[in-house]
């Protein structure tokens, strides 16, 4: 069964806006420092400036603050900088509240690339190196990526040339697949857009499996722990009969998070021969229909109670 991409679990592009939001706050801080000490120059490099647990850049939309325009017009005083810094922090706090994603550390390094070809002397290239550390609920992430900006007399373009992601803890099996896919595509926007819903579904699956294991310890088995993607339901009277729930969490090409549940059956060969009505063959289809009618938790409990009735 597939859920809507923007729906939350029960009870519970343009990749630059986040980095731009973080960069803007740190540039403002740097400018404030320059004004306070009376210096006319600002550093080109910012190394690991803690941004606070509530700082999150604009993930799903661009920031309203246009930093390049602000630079062009010039800052009249440190009060102007502080006012802009306050506005940026308010927006970051709102994004953090909505998404559950928080930035702990941020750093940026800028390198001007020199063109050796005479035909491209009018083209300016700037390489920006970013490092981000933060968390989304119980998941911690560390990102390193490079953005190459190319500007000529016609246009300004930017592209991510390298992306590396480390996720902790690594107990969720789908996280590795999700991260590998994002790194391969160098799609930072998909990572931030999908991470919140992805982690929420992982946590909901874990809590659901744990609930049924505690409620029916003699029937429900989690061989790989509560964070795994499968749950076994085994008859206490006839242990050779077994149902396996496989619960995957997928991310499609557009970044939509889609939970998908399947039912597998394990029945002895003799029982298969007696299955004239092909119950085993129709079980997966019937399970998907049951999911659409009852939902996830009620469907799982109905299967468990089916095996409990064989005990009586």
Secondary structure, DSSP 8 states (H G I E B T S, - for coil): ----TT---S------HHHHHHHHHHHHHHHHHHHHHT-S---SEEEEEEEEEEE---SSS--S--HHHHHHH----HHHHHHHHHHHHHHHHHHHHHH-EEEEEEEEEEEEE----GGGTT-EEEEEEEEEEEEETTEEEEEEEEEEEEE-SS-EEEEEEEEEEEEE----HHHHHHHHHHHHHT-HHHHHHHHHHHHHHHHHHHHHHHHHHHH-TTTEE-TT-TTSSEEEEE-SS-TT-EEEEEEEEEE-TT--EEEEEEEEEE--HHHHHT-TT-HHHHHHHHHHHHHHHH-HHHHHHHHHHHHHHTT-
